[in-house]
């Protein structure tokens, strides 16, 4: 009896850890992406942000599938998202698109990360009613990373505008049904 | 009557914004610290991490004093702390102490940030009983930044050890009464 209960407990623990491990994989990819930008490997950094997005897509799905959604998992997810889709794409854009305007560029990326943090904090305290309010930071980060491929052919003005628009959209009240 | 109520509402809103503005100042200092390391201004970066710690010390105090503590404020605070005392000191140590061992250094700082995120997520879901469990990420970040001043005279082994110890202490169950 004790053995069965103990095995059941271990199974539940392993299932919970499975989803949280994917979340930790997401932030690890985000940290690697940041360091790769710092070391000048822009393209590899872009790849790691996409890998982070890939793990982020599956951690929530896995938690729901295994029925192990938890408050801790939700909190961890938001913290990791800020790193992988807030800090990492911001530094990527800063080092690629804004390197000729370092001070104005700093203002743009600071506002972007600030809006991302506000969006995540708001999301964590709101009851989820099947829709997002404001675009998720994951989407904003992926869009910014996608556009970083076009730095050689697009103007710095364009990157200023897209960073500002994504910042505003994150803290806006636009209702986006969850897919 | 309407005017008085409206003014009262505006006052409450302004008070809430005062504490949250200090939290946003904390993350802004953290972002500036990160960019300064990336640009090679290590010493100025150290200063900005201490400025972030200074704002962090006062946002909670201000919220309690003005009686405007909120779930949103708590969430925002954790997100900002991960940037200013997780990412910023980690990149600072990476660029100063670990620049000769970039790959092993990446493992050390990734574990440090992961442990910081776990510590914050755990803190957010636990009822506060007057004490912290595990050292706060703010303390870990300040200690790491403090030791970064000694990079020229201390060995890389020391920095590996201090980063690992701080990581373990953050996710430990050591009970630290709040001062």
Interface residues (C-beta under 8 A of the other chain):
Chain A: X24 X27 X28 X31 X32 X34 X35 X37 X38 X39 X71 X72 X75 X76 X78 X79 X80 X82 X83 X87 X90 X91 X94 X95 X102 X106 X109 X110 X113 X114 X117 X118 X120 X121 X122 X124 X125
Chain B: X24 X27 X28 X31 X32 X34 X35 X37 X38 X39 X71 X72 X75 X76 X78 X79 X80 X82 X83 X87 X90 X91 X94 X95 X102 X106 X109 X110 X113 X114 X117 X118 X120 X121 X122 X124 X125
